[in-house]
């Protein structure tokens, strides 16, 4: 009986194989006229960061749509694969979900690179997984320096090659440059520091603190907020009693909007500021005027939405999405452009279209974008280290949720 | 601010927080007192309450914090908002009892408690899907009136919070001690079988208990919104957990215990934040809870009713 069984099993296997080939063939036939590469987009569309995440996604989508409208890149149709790494449980970005999404992207061989994440906490979860697969991601906004720090390569890129590229600079510049700004431009002598206990917030606040001490600002204290907590009056009362000239908050919108609302009542006249976590639509919409009036925020890059080079992009964005882009929508557009240029490069060189080759091309890119030439160092960090400073000033000629007009660009922060 | 100003200010902060926790803790403790069930859906009845209140205020034509009222119109609007919110939340609580808990009445073990966790997640996700995940800029007609005493600031919204919490607790106390239904509740807490034998309608008492507990949670939700100027689908978790801790700390099933526990947790939170560090708040609160449970397992005030056999 044994040979018969074997034959039957073999027949079954053959039948399955035939079916699979037929299915694959049928699938392939649908795209027979055009080859496909996929680009992942992983951002927190659920939770407190959703507002900014959508602007970033739309920025990247414009780059992809433009490429497809011109018949694709070197004959490849570009298909975006959008995943949400925000969860209801976290109420904001969720690093565990980012890791899951990354594994899903890697399991699809057509995905050659990714745009995202928005948040450094997600980046820390994604980078080791990306490293194993040698797949590049370009983040338009996550700024925690650890992820690309060569001293932490064993943790974040165990296979060695840079996979985490940025079209913004890191908190190693964002925090310190803002400390310089506090001292030089705002004449701050004493400062109190808060963070939101997230990877990004803690790193940013620590970088600010180190530089503040170095340039002779007196740091009266540094405490940590629980982003799920509703009440920050305890921390604020403590700060009020210490009476610093300024408060610096390292963190994102979830804790930030509550902090801003309660600070407006407890310490209305103190200088208040933060990083790129407070310079965006989520903070504007959740905090609202008058609570956020006067808050300073920074972007880890040059200010772009009002630059002449970006005028065409801004117009397209407004027509398409009925909203105003943020600077990080433009860095996302630029990031997607860099990936598309890398795909073109790989196609031109005749190498196989896979994620390792695309990564290689991204590493060596010199791409003209809306923010100028984008090029990376061997760790994936962008060479440009500009940090821009903004301030919320209510302008009743424009809608209250119009980020470009309610968040005024002041100048680039002094570099050290 | 002098040292004493800081202390007094933190006490004001702590009592305000505590009053809110106490209102929430009452719902846990009342339901536990009657049917020995920890009702985790209570977390999110509170959250839904704050949304009902926001929508009520919006329906009355307010938006954001731009339209501010004073005097009698303010009191009238707030009374109306409290009435609608408490009624809405109360009905929600009763619906949860009727649909999800009554079919499980008498089922031994943890099944009913797990069901309340399920209900809690259902409410949470309904609001998440319906209202979105961003934190809402609360509709708030209260003026930013505040009084300065030296370095200490007392705000109108703190006074409102204390007044409402105190009135509601006094009313509840009166209801439980003086009315026939209240006495029926006490009787049921002492011995359900005996209460049934003397002709108390058990289902009715349970419904009233859920209604009252949920209405108090709704009121706490409205106060939360007015106090912090925001709400979101997430607010139930931290506040609910603290309030639950307060109920256990005071002695679960014990109404004055819940009030005491709430105020204590609020004070620990604010004074711990001031004199130790805000980042240690949860560690302090829950360590204290563990200590109380180890040395006084029935809570600070113990159970008001004798233990059931």
HADDOCK unambig.tbl for C-alpha pairs under 7 A between the chains (distance, minus, plus):
assign (segid A and resid 46 and name CA) (segid B and resid 133 and name CA) 6.18 0.50 0.50
assign (segid A and resid 47 and name CA) (segid B and resid 133 and name CA) 4.57 0.50 0.50
assign (segid A and resid 47 and name CA) (segid B and resid 134 and name CA) 5.76 0.50 0.50
assign (segid A and resid 48 and name CA) (segid B and resid 133 and name CA) 6.26 0.50 0.50
assign (segid A and resid 48 and name CA) (segid B and resid 134 and name CA) 4.86 0.50 0.50
assign (segid A and resid 48 and name CA) (segid B and resid 135 and name CA) 6.70 0.50 0.50
assign (segid A and resid 91 and name CA) (segid B and resid 234 and name CA) 6.90 0.50 0.50
assign (segid A and resid 223 and name CA) (segid B and resid 277 and name CA) 6.78 0.50 0.50
assign (segid A and resid 223 and name CA) (segid B and resid 278 and name CA) 6.56 0.50 0.50
assign (segid A and resid 223 and name CA) (segid B and resid 279 and name CA) 6.68 0.50 0.50
assign (segid A and resid 224 and name CA) (segid B and resid 278 and name CA) 6.43 0.50 0.50
assign (segid A and resid 224 and name CA) (segid B and resid 279 and name CA) 5.18 0.50 0.50
assign (segid A and resid 225 and name CA) (segid B and resid 278 and name CA) 6.73 0.50 0.50
assign (segid A and resid 225 and name CA) (segid B and resid 279 and name CA) 6.24 0.50 0.50
assign (segid A and resid 228 and name CA) (segid B and resid 238 and name CA) 6.60 0.50 0.50
assign (segid A and resid 229 and name CA) (segid B and resid 238 and name CA) 6.07 0.50 0.50
assign (segid A and resid 233 and name CA) (segid B and resid 13 and name CA) 6.82 0.50 0.50
assign (segid A and resid 234 and name CA) (segid B and resid 10 and name CA) 6.48 0.50 0.50
assign (segid A and resid 234 and name CA) (segid B and resid 13 and name CA) 6.82 0.50 0.50
assign (segid A and resid 234 and name CA) (segid B and resid 270 and name CA) 5.16 0.50 0.50
assign (segid A and resid 234 and name CA) (segid B and resid 273 and name CA) 6.01 0.50 0.50
assign (segid A and resid 234 and name CA) (segid B and resid 274 and name CA) 6.47 0.50 0.50
assign (segid A and resid 235 and name CA) (segid B and resid 273 and name CA) 6.53 0.50 0.50
assign (segid A and resid 235 and name CA) (segid B and resid 274 and name CA) 6.94 0.50 0.50
assign (segid A and resid 235 and name CA) (segid B and resid 278 and name CA) 6.41 0.50 0.50
assign (segid A and resid 238 and name CA) (segid B and resid 274 and name CA) 5.83 0.50 0.50
assign (segid A and resid 241 and name CA) (segid B and resid 1 and name CA) 5.25 0.50 0.50
assign (segid A and resid 241 and name CA) (segid B and resid 6 and name CA) 6.48 0.50 0.50
assign (segid A and resid 286 and name CA) (segid B and resid 134 and name CA) 6.92 0.50 0.50
assign (segid A and resid 286 and name CA) (segid B and resid 135 and name CA) 5.55 0.50 0.50
assign (segid A and resid 286 and name CA) (segid B and resid 136 and name CA) 6.08 0.50 0.50
assign (segid A and resid 286 and name CA) (segid B and resid 137 and name CA) 5.88 0.50 0.50
assign (segid A and resid 287 and name CA) (segid B and resid 137 and name CA) 6.83 0.50 0.50
assign (segid A and resid 288 and name CA) (segid B and resid 137 and name CA) 6.99 0.50 0.50
